Amino acid sequence: MSDKELELLWYEMKNFAKDSPNVFGTCIKWILVGIVVGVLVGLVGVSFHWVLEEVTEIRMHHPQLIWGLPIGGLLIVGLYRLCGIHKDKGTNFILVAVRANEAVYLRRTPLIYISTVITHLFGGSAGREGAALQIGGSIASRLGRKIQLNEKDERIITMCGMAAGFAALFGTPITSVVFAMEVITVGIMHYSALVPCVISALVAVGLASWFGFAPTAFTLTGVPESITIQGTVSVGILAALCAVVSILFCVVMEKTSHAYKKRITNPWLQPVVGGCIVIILTFLVGTYDYNGAGMDVIQRAVAGEANPEAFLLKILFTALTLGAGYKGGEIVPSFFVGATFGCVMGNVLGLDPSFAAGLGMMAVFCGVTNCPLASLILCIELFGMEGLGYYALCCAISYMLSGYYGLYNEQKIMYSKVKPEFIDKNVV
């Protein structure tokens, strides 16, 4: 090495030695914070998971509970009003809290917990992950203020709680970490949150496993052993169609919510009307498949069985439920939509229906969340490594062709999807 190179190396070593105490101190701090957040959020998440499973079981054994959906909606409105929250932004508020460091009050935790349980008990069409993100974010944010973290660290700990909440419910720790860092601002990964998010997610998953909750997983059949031209073309077409479906999902969700607010100005009346419409539609279609999260229908789609109209009906039921003010999430319904659509289109495109259902599930999820990396990792955690090349292609095409639509209108997209340029815009 030359004298100049040796001098540069010595300079770098001195700087590293100088900064090492701060780096290691910060790492230890975030490891401890990650453990604490993982335990707190994980325990709440596990209880939430158990309660949702119990009320779903009760509803399936007593389908007549659907008649109580309008009353359940009134209870939800009353609870939020009682706590002084008149306009709830749901998951959007957590995104704003991370980006702008707004306070997330702990009272949101019992509110979203109880409200989501009410929605599922009486047959509203909703998921659970939106509640998990809000529960985790609110608990972690409160902890951050309690231990007097600075403004930037408060944002990190909120993402840490989001990752733990997601992981506790789905059992997908790596997806939870990447999703929490990716969903806030598309195009910018908040790597400073990596250590605490990983620790909290692993702790939360460990707690869920200890309490007997197995990670969510599906077994796909007909996964191609190698990548072929025909398979690539078929998967590409399916991904493009799923991108269109994801746009449809987002547009219907947004338009339905606006229609409720425009035509029914009384907030107490919105869930009553919405609940009655869901009841009527349930009896018109003659099945309870579209009530609740619909995990049983997703399982059937992955097994190769789905009705052609199922994805459209699930979009409609979910929009009517959440738009009226019921609480829950949109991600599991997006799995339902993608799995049933993919299963049906698999037969048309020459793909195994089970494999196509898995592709559709992830492509629609990617399109509605604008999170391609989280979507790809979710494929691995849910389906395994086989077919990874096709999963990557499917997520990439869906991400590009889904445009700037999304479920969360407070989500920012920093870079164009088709050009290497800065755009900084909120999703439609």
ABEGO torsion letter per residue (X at the ends): XBAAAAAAAAAAAAAAAAAAAAAAAAAAAAAAAAAAAAAAAAAAAAAAAAAAAAAAAAAAABAAAAAAAAAAAAAAAAAAAAAGBABBAEAAAAAAAAAAGBBBBAAAAAAAAAAAAAAAAAGBBBBAAAAAAAAAAAAAAAAAAAAGBBAAAAAAAAAAAAAAAAAAAAGBAAAAAAAAAAAABBGBBBAAAAAAAAAAAAAAAAAAAAAGBBBBBBBBBGBBABBBAAAAAAAAAAAAAAAAAAAAAAAAAAAAAAAAAAABABAAAAAAAAAAAAAAAAAAAGBAAABEAGAAAAAAAAAGBBBAAAAAAAAAAAAAAAAAGBBEBAAAAAAAAAAAAAAAAAAAAGBBAAAAAAAAAAAAAAAAAGBAAAAAAAAAAAAEABGAAAAAAAAAAAAAAAEABBABAABBBABBAABBBBAGBBBX
